């Protein structure tokens, strides 16, 4: 339906078959979101460990939290 609306003047239908190169690209990227999710979780964990392992309260107060967070990326 969306194809018909965006191609109102077209006289032919879209291809019935997905091209092999597109299928190969989809297969190669199937784990990408999982990997990005894991990297994000690792970043949160490293940040958490960094701010919670300070030896005293003065060190914690001296943290520039935004700068520290961004530098760990």
Order of alpha helices (4+ residues) and beta strands (2+ residues): alpha-alpha-alpha-alpha-alpha
